[in-house]
Amino acid sequence: MKRQPMKPGDPRIRSYAEEDLLILLGELHERGRKYGLYFPSACTDRTADGRLVVRFGMAPASTLLNLLTLLLDADRERSCGS
């Protein structure tokens, strides 16, 4: 499935609370593990221009959402191909 990545300034990101992003980080850890992706220090950090920042070296929350989208797409392709 071809999707456009979410941009850091996307207004939808403002609807995510810190608790939401912590849950999504947990999902990233779980789903990424089978692909060898490991982010032990990833966590929410602070806000910048009213948006929460996820600590992967100051990545915006859109990076987390885009990574999860890629992993979900990979899981779908893997299940369809088996």
ChimeraX attribute file (.defattr): number of C-alpha atoms within 10 A of each C-alpha:
attribute: neighborCount
match mode: 1-to-1
recipient: residues
	/A:1	7
	/A:2	5
	/A:3	9
	/A:4	6
	/A:5	13
	/A:6	17
	/A:7	15
	/A:8	15
	/A:9	13
	/A:10	11
	/A:11	10
	/A:12	11
	/A:13	18
	/A:14	12
	/A:15	9
	/A:16	12
	/A:17	11
	/A:18	17
	/A:19	10
	/A:20	10
	/A:21	19
	/A:22	15
	/A:23	11
	/A:24	17
	/A:25	21
	/A:26	13
	/A:27	14
	/A:28	22
	/A:29	18
	/A:30	13
	/A:31	18
	/A:32	18
	/A:33	12
	/A:34	11
	/A:35	10
	/A:36	9
	/A:37	12
	/A:38	14
	/A:39	14
	/A:40	8
	/A:41	9
	/A:42	19
	/A:43	17
	/A:44	20
	/A:45	16
	/A:46	13
	/A:47	13
	/A:48	10
	/A:49	7
	/A:50	9
	/A:51	20
	/A:52	21
	/A:53	24
	/A:54	23
	/A:55	17
	/A:56	17
	/A:57	10
	/A:58	14
	/A:59	16
	/A:60	22
	/A:61	27
	/A:62	21
	/A:63	18
	/A:64	20
	/A:65	19
	/A:66	16
	/A:67	14
	/A:68	19
	/A:69	16
	/A:70	15
	/A:71	18
	/A:72	15
	/A:73	15
	/A:74	15
	/A:75	14
	/A:76	12
	/A:77	12
	/A:78	10
	/A:79	9
	/A:80	8
	/A:81	7
	/A:82	5
